[in-house]
Amino acid sequence: MSKAALGMAAAAGLPAWLRAAQGAAQGATNQNGMNTVGADSLRTHAAAHGLLCGAAVVPNLLDVDGFAAGTTSDAYTRLVAEQANIVVAENSMKWAALRPTATTFDFTQADRLIRFAELAGQRVRGHNLCWHESVPAWLQTTATKENAKQLLVNHIQTVAGRYRGRIHSWDVVNEAVNPKDGRGDGLRNSLWMELLGPEYLEIAYTTAAQADPEAKLTYNEYGIELDTPEDTAKRAYVLMLLRRFKARGVPIHAVGIQSHLQASGPQPGAGLVAFIREARAMGLEAYITELDVNTHKLPGGPELQDAAVAEVYKNYLGLVLAEPNVLAALTWGATSAHSWINQSKEPWAKRADGSRQRPLPFDDDLRPTPAFYAFRSAIDTEKPLAAQPIGPPTTPAAKPQDLYKPFAVPGSPTAPAKPQGAS
């Protein structure tokens, strides 16, 4: 079969909405040669609908000086500037990148991103101030129960303070919930938990609020999108954590839903929508912070991969963007050339046919994938032209002595059995 025939056969297998979107895009290309930039960019469509839309970027790949001078010809730099009105550093604001030694900081790449974003008129998400991974080796050998609080406070004061007033939102704590660790409160047995106990969470948020009162302080988590028993249980623990924060007056403004999704298998549904609405009832915004779609279990060539990935973008973004407190949507990487999935050597990242994955709106050659059009269509279809305000908190306050009392949620390893006839 010829290459043209193969293309026609693949297109015939695409869903009708995607064929229509691609056809419209091709028409635009034939007319003006650019159907993804300017008025046709994700950035422009998002701005018109009151949405922050962007991606994780690698600051070292950006031609900042050329962009500042208006002379850059670097395609990656131009794509990030054209498509995003908010960016986040994939790695350069984490502890391991910022803290080469216990007494020094290296802000080279973080400063580079901030400068680029300000030149491009973009907002910046800070990721992250406290996490159990990406910690420097010296921290693991230096931190003790006696000095851990000061180490955490000093780091947050220094980093958040340096960018005070220049960050849209900070992922203050990342991935602190892990029901598999067996704690009654669902929290992860991390370095910070071992040294400080649950108090480390409040220390982090209180310190961040003092260091940068203008930033929206966010709790960021993965594995809470699906209606599987595991995700349902974890989502319940995250919700309980957010309620504790609000009841104790911990400064928090948003929840980040990472959204590392799969092209095959269970998909997000009613449980996530209910979670987002519960967050809104507490006065919290919700951000889609790390969206991508993994195809390692999916057979077929690039065209079928693209169709499946675009279908997930369409359905998922259609689901979440309809919620008025979902005010930002970022993909974890702008192009598949720089996706963490394609850089990973883990089994969950490897396709049986050895081909590279195509999890993002732009491919290895920075060409738009069908996911780009699905993303843009979801913005236009689901997001109103004016952002709706988030209502005041409605969650009743809990008694302080009960906030960290062990509890069980449906689906957790320690949850009590349901009585006969229970639904």
RAGI-V962699 format. One record per residue. N is the residue number from 1. RES is the residue in three letters. OMEGA is omega in degrees with one decimal (none if undefined). Layout:
N:RES:OMEGA
N:RES:OMEGA
This chain:
1:MET:-178.5
2:SER:178.0
3:LYS:179.5
4:ALA:179.6
5:ALA:176.9
6:LEU:179.1
7:GLY:179.8
8:MET:179.5
9:ALA:179.5
10:ALA:-179.1
11:ALA:-179.4
12:ALA:-179.8
13:GLY:-179.1
14:LEU:176.1
15:PRO:-174.8
16:ALA:-177.3
17:TRP:-178.1
18:LEU:176.7
19:ARG:179.8
20:ALA:-179.6
21:ALA:179.5
22:GLN:178.1
23:GLY:178.2
24:ALA:179.8
25:ALA:179.5
26:GLN:177.2
27:GLY:178.8
28:ALA:179.5
29:THR:-179.4
30:ASN:-176.9
31:GLN:-172.5
32:ASN:175.2
33:GLY:179.9
34:MET:-177.8
35:ASN:-178.7
36:THR:-177.5
37:VAL:179.0
38:GLY:-179.4
39:ALA:-177.9
40:ASP:-176.2
41:SER:173.0
42:LEU:-178.2
43:ARG:-177.8
44:THR:179.4
45:HIS:180.0
46:ALA:-179.1
47:ALA:-179.9
48:ALA:-177.5
49:HIS:176.6
50:GLY:-176.5
51:LEU:168.7
52:LEU:-173.9
53:CYS:-178.4
54:GLY:-172.8
55:ALA:168.7
56:ALA:-176.9
57:VAL:176.2
58:VAL:-173.4
59:PRO:-177.1
60:ASN:179.6
61:LEU:-176.6
62:LEU:174.6
63:ASP:-173.5
64:VAL:-178.8
65:ASP:178.2
66:GLY:178.4
67:PHE:179.4
68:ALA:-178.9
69:ALA:-178.4
70:GLY:-176.2
71:THR:-174.1
72:THR:172.6
73:SER:-177.8
74:ASP:-173.3
75:ALA:-179.9
76:TYR:179.5
77:THR:-178.7
78:ARG:-179.8
79:LEU:-179.9
80:VAL:180.0
81:ALA:-176.7
82:GLU:-167.6
83:GLN:-171.8
84:ALA:167.0
85:ASN:171.6
86:ILE:179.5
87:VAL:176.4
88:VAL:176.9
89:ALA:-179.8
90:GLU:-176.7
91:ASN:-165.0
92:SER:173.7
93:MET:176.5
94:LYS:-178.1
95:TRP:-173.9
96:ALA:-179.8
97:ALA:-174.2
98:LEU:-169.1
99:ARG:179.0
100:PRO:176.9
101:THR:-178.6
102:ALA:-175.3
103:THR:-177.9
104:THR:174.7
105:PHE:173.9
106:ASP:-176.3
107:PHE:-172.6
108:THR:-175.9
109:GLN:177.6
110:ALA:177.2
111:ASP:-180.0
112:ARG:179.1
113:LEU:179.9
114:ILE:-179.8
115:ARG:179.9
116:PHE:-177.5
117:ALA:-179.9
118:GLU:174.6
119:LEU:-176.2
120:ALA:-179.4
121:GLY:-177.6
122:GLN:170.2
123:ARG:-178.9
124:VAL:169.1
125:ARG:176.0
126:GLY:-176.5
127:HIS:-4.5
128:ASN:-176.0
129:LEU:-178.3
130:CYS:-177.4
131:TRP:179.9
132:HIS:177.4
133:GLU:179.7
134:SER:176.5
135:VAL:-179.4
136:PRO:-178.3
137:ALA:-177.8
138:TRP:-179.2
139:LEU:-177.6
140:GLN:-179.6
141:THR:-175.8
142:THR:-174.2
143:ALA:177.1
144:THR:176.9
145:LYS:-177.3
146:GLU:-174.8
147:ASN:-174.2
148:ALA:-178.7
149:LYS:-179.0
150:GLN:177.2
151:LEU:-179.2
152:LEU:-179.3
153:VAL:-178.9
154:ASN:179.8
155:HIS:-176.9
156:ILE:178.4
157:GLN:-177.1
158:THR:-174.7
159:VAL:-179.7
160:ALA:178.6
161:GLY:-179.9
162:ARG:-176.1
163:TYR:-179.6
164:ARG:178.4
165:GLY:-176.9
166:ARG:-178.8
167:ILE:177.1
168:HIS:-176.6
169:SER:176.8
170:TRP:164.1
171:ASP:-174.1
172:VAL:176.5
173:VAL:-176.8
174:ASN:169.8
175:GLU:-178.9
176:ALA:-177.4
177:VAL:176.7
178:ASN:-175.9
179:PRO:-178.1
180:LYS:178.8
181:ASP:170.7
182:GLY:175.7
183:ARG:179.2
184:GLY:-179.9
185:ASP:177.6
186:GLY:-175.9
187:LEU:-176.6
188:ARG:174.4
189:ASN:-177.0
190:SER:174.4
191:LEU:-177.7
192:TRP:177.1
193:MET:-178.9
194:GLU:-174.0
195:LEU:-173.2
196:LEU:-173.8
197:GLY:-177.2
198:PRO:-179.0
199:GLU:-177.7
200:TYR:-179.8
201:LEU:-179.3
202:GLU:176.5
203:ILE:-177.6
204:ALA:-176.9
205:TYR:179.4
206:THR:179.1
207:THR:179.7
208:ALA:180.0
209:ALA:178.6
210:GLN:-177.7
211:ALA:179.8
212:ASP:-177.0
213:PRO:-176.6
214:GLU:-177.0
215:ALA:174.2
216:LYS:-174.7
217:LEU:-168.0
218:THR:166.7
219:TYR:-172.3
220:ASN:-174.6
221:GLU:177.0
222:TYR:173.9
223:GLY:179.4
224:ILE:-172.3
225:GLU:-170.7
226:LEU:175.1
227:ASP:173.6
228:THR:178.2
229:PRO:-178.4
230:GLU:-179.9
231:ASP:179.2
232:THR:179.1
233:ALA:-178.9
234:LYS:178.4
235:ARG:179.6
236:ALA:177.6
237:TYR:177.4
238:VAL:178.8
239:LEU:177.8
240:MET:177.9
241:LEU:179.2
242:LEU:178.1
243:ARG:176.9
244:ARG:178.4
245:PHE:-177.4
246:LYS:-178.2
247:ALA:-178.2
248:ARG:179.6
249:GLY:176.8
250:VAL:-177.3
251:PRO:177.0
252:ILE:-173.5
253:HIS:-173.9
254:ALA:171.7
255:VAL:178.2
256:GLY:179.3
257:ILE:-169.3
258:GLN:173.4
259:SER:168.5
260:HIS:-170.0
261:LEU:178.5
262:GLN:179.3
263:ALA:178.9
264:SER:-179.8
265:GLY:-176.8
266:PRO:179.7
267:GLN:178.5
268:PRO:-178.3
269:GLY:-171.0
270:ALA:-178.7
271:GLY:179.0
272:LEU:177.9
273:VAL:178.4
274:ALA:178.4
275:PHE:179.8
276:ILE:179.4
277:ARG:175.0
278:GLU:177.4
279:ALA:178.8
280:ARG:178.9
281:ALA:176.7
282:MET:-179.4
283:GLY:-176.8
284:LEU:168.9
285:GLU:177.4
286:ALA:-179.8
287:TYR:169.1
288:ILE:-164.1
289:THR:-171.7
290:GLU:-172.5
291:LEU:165.4
292:ASP:-176.9
293:VAL:-176.9
294:ASN:-178.3
295:THR:-171.9
296:HIS:178.8
297:LYS:-172.3
298:LEU:176.1
299:PRO:175.9
300:GLY:-178.0
301:GLY:-176.7
302:PRO:-177.4
303:GLU:-179.9
304:LEU:172.6
305:GLN:-177.7
306:ASP:-179.0
307:ALA:-179.2
308:ALA:179.1
309:VAL:179.7
310:ALA:178.6
311:GLU:177.7
312:VAL:176.9
313:TYR:-177.5
314:LYS:-176.0
315:ASN:-176.7
316:TYR:-179.7
317:LEU:174.4
318:GLY:179.8
319:LEU:-170.5
320:VAL:-177.3
321:LEU:176.8
322:ALA:179.8
323:GLU:-171.8
324:PRO:179.1
325:ASN:173.2
326:VAL:-169.6
327:LEU:178.0
328:ALA:177.1
329:ALA:-179.4
330:LEU:173.6
331:THR:-178.5
332:TRP:-173.3
333:GLY:178.8
334:ALA:-177.9
335:THR:179.9
336:SER:178.0
337:ALA:-176.9
338:HIS:-180.0
339:SER:177.3
340:TRP:179.0
341:ILE:-179.1
342:ASN:177.6
343:GLN:-176.2
344:SER:175.5
345:LYS:-179.1
346:GLU:-180.0
347:PRO:-177.9
348:TRP:-179.6
349:ALA:-173.2
350:LYS:175.6
351:ARG:-178.1
352:ALA:-179.0
353:ASP:177.2
354:GLY:-178.4
355:SER:177.5
356:ARG:177.7
357:GLN:-178.0
358:ARG:-168.5
359:PRO:-167.3
360:LEU:-177.4
361:PRO:177.6
362:PHE:-174.2
363:ASP:-177.6
364:ASP:-178.9
365:ASP:177.4
366:LEU:174.3
367:ARG:-179.6
368:PRO:174.1
369:THR:175.3
370:PRO:177.3
371:ALA:176.5
372:PHE:-177.3
373:TYR:176.2
374:ALA:178.8
375:PHE:-177.2
376:ARG:179.4
377:SER:179.6
378:ALA:177.2
379:ILE:-177.1
380:ASP:-174.6
381:THR:-169.3
382:GLU:-173.9
383:LYS:177.7
384:PRO:-178.2
385:LEU:177.2
386:ALA:-179.7
387:ALA:178.5
388:GLN:-179.9
389:PRO:176.7
390:ILE:-176.4
391:GLY:179.7
392:PRO:178.4
393:PRO:178.1
394:THR:-178.2
395:THR:179.1
396:PRO:-179.6
397:ALA:176.9
398:ALA:175.9
399:LYS:-176.1
400:PRO:-176.2
401:GLN:-178.1
402:ASP:-168.3
403:LEU:-178.2
404:TYR:175.9
405:LYS:178.3
406:PRO:179.2
407:PHE:178.4
408:ALA:177.5
409:VAL:179.9
410:PRO:178.5
411:GLY:180.0
412:SER:-177.3
413:PRO:-176.4
414:THR:-178.0
415:ALA:177.9
416:PRO:179.5
417:ALA:177.5
418:LYS:175.9
419:PRO:179.2
420:GLN:177.2
421:GLY:-180.0
422:ALA:-179.7
423:SER:none
